[in-house]
Amino acid sequence: MEERIIRFKTSPRIAHKKHTFLPRSKYYNKLYNSLSLFTKSKNLLMKIGSESWNDPRNEELTKNDINDVFIKTQCKLYELPIKLYGNRFVETDYLEPYWDEFGSDKAPKYVLISKEYLLVEKNEYVNVLELKNYDAFKKGQKVKIHQITLPKDYEIIYE
């Protein structure tokens, strides 16, 4: 099988607002408010029949707003629940806002996209290699190939 660069993508997750005085809640609320504004603007523009509901600038603005380092760390979104080995997990590269024009649930949602990995083999398991070890792998040196069982609601994005 030819090696390909891949990313892992989660299913849409609902952002929740926190009603506490804990310092971490302001980051959950910032994530919620940004995604809520994105969802409401998409719904409103689609209801009035405007063609600008499909404008990618709205998504880019929201994407830049929610990919704050503090949001990822304080909301514990810096890792996907896919175990590589030991206590290492697949790292999150960025978050994307999610909106489904045909869905009845219009809650603010987001999707996690992982960092890039190299797909070595795909059968019942997904065998991946960290991209930083690709040169050593090509030279025939011994590198750690991770055997991953992908959860059902996750998908692989081929780059």
C-alpha positions in Angstrom: 0.0 0.0 0.0 1.3 3.5 -0.8 1.9 5.7 2.1 -0.5 8.7 2.4 -0.8 11.6 4.7 -3.9 11.6 6.7 -5.8 13.4 9.5 -8.5 12.1 11.8 -11.8 13.9 12.1 -14.3 13.6 14.9 -18.0 13.6 14.5 -19.7 16.9 15.4 -19.7 17.8 19.1 -22.1 20.2 20.8 -20.6 23.2 22.5 -22.1 23.8 26.0 -22.2 27.0 28.0 -20.9 26.7 31.6 -22.7 28.6 34.4 -20.0 28.5 37.1 -17.5 30.9 38.6 -14.6 28.7 37.9 -11.9 30.4 35.8 -12.0 27.7 33.1 -15.7 28.4 32.3 -14.9 31.6 30.5 -13.1 29.5 27.8 -16.0 27.1 27.4 -18.3 30.2 27.1 -16.1 31.8 24.5 -16.1 28.6 22.4 -19.9 28.4 22.9 -20.5 32.1 22.0 -18.4 32.0 18.9 -20.0 28.8 17.6 -23.5 30.1 18.6 -22.9 33.3 16.6 -21.7 31.3 13.6 -24.8 29.0 13.7 -27.3 31.8 14.2 -25.8 33.9 11.3 -25.9 30.8 9.0 -29.5 30.1 10.0 -30.7 33.7 9.6 -29.0 34.2 6.2 -30.5 31.0 4.9 -34.0 31.9 6.2 -34.0 35.2 4.4 -32.8 33.6 1.2 -29.5 35.4 1.0 -26.8 33.9 -1.1 -24.1 35.1 1.4 -25.0 32.2 3.8 -22.5 30.1 1.9 -19.7 32.8 2.2 -16.5 31.1 3.5 -15.4 34.3 5.3 -17.9 33.6 8.1 -16.4 30.2 8.7 -12.8 31.5 8.5 -13.5 34.2 11.1 -15.1 31.7 13.5 -12.3 29.2 12.9 -9.7 31.8 13.8 -11.6 32.7 16.9 -12.0 29.2 18.3 -8.5 28.0 17.6 -7.1 29.9 20.5 -4.4 28.0 22.4 -6.2 28.7 25.7 -9.5 27.4 24.5 -7.8 24.1 23.4 -6.0 23.6 26.7 -8.6 24.8 29.1 -11.4 23.0 27.4 -9.2 19.9 27.1 -9.5 19.7 23.3 -5.7 19.4 22.6 -5.9 15.6 22.2 -8.3 13.2 20.5 -9.3 10.1 22.5 -7.3 7.9 20.2 -4.4 6.3 22.0 -1.0 6.0 20.2 1.0 4.3 23.0 1.6 4.6 26.7 0.0 7.9 27.7 0.4 9.5 24.3 -2.7 10.3 22.3 -3.4 11.7 18.8 -2.9 15.5 19.0 -5.5 18.0 17.8 -4.3 20.5 15.2 -7.3 22.7 14.9 -11.1 23.0 15.5 -13.6 23.7 12.7 -17.2 25.1 13.2 -19.9 22.7 12.0 -23.2 23.5 10.6 -25.7 21.2 8.9 -28.3 23.0 6.7 -30.6 20.0 6.7 -30.4 19.1 10.4 -33.2 19.9 12.7 -30.9 20.4 15.6 -29.3 23.9 15.3 -27.1 23.7 18.4 -23.6 25.2 18.1 -21.2 22.4 17.1 -17.5 21.9 16.3 -15.3 19.2 14.8 -11.8 18.3 15.9 -9.1 17.7 13.2 -5.9 15.9 14.2 -2.3 16.7 13.2 -1.0 14.9 10.1 0.1 11.3 10.3 1.3 8.9 7.7 -1.0 6.0 6.8 1.2 2.9 6.4 -1.5 0.2 6.2 -5.3 0.0 6.7 -7.1 -3.2 7.5 -9.1 -3.9 10.7 -6.6 -1.6 12.4 -5.1 1.6 11.1 -1.3 1.6 11.1 0.1 5.1 11.3 3.4 6.7 11.6 4.2 10.1 13.1 5.1 12.5 10.2 8.4 13.5 11.9 9.6 9.9 11.5 8.9 9.6 7.8 12.5 10.2 6.6 13.8 7.5 8.9 11.1 5.2 7.7 12.0 5.8 4.1 15.7 5.0 4.9 14.7 1.6 6.4 15.5 2.5 10.0 13.4 1.1 12.7 10.6 3.5 13.8 7.5 3.1 15.9 4.4 2.3 13.8 1.2 2.8 15.8 -1.7 0.4 15.5 -4.9 2.3 16.1 -8.5 1.1 16.4 -10.5 4.0 15.1 -13.8 4.7 16.9 -16.9 4.3 14.8 -17.9 8.0 14.6 -14.4 9.1 13.5 -13.3 9.4 9.9 -10.0 9.6 8.0 -9.3 12.6 5.8 -6.8 11.9 3.0 -4.5 14.9 2.2 
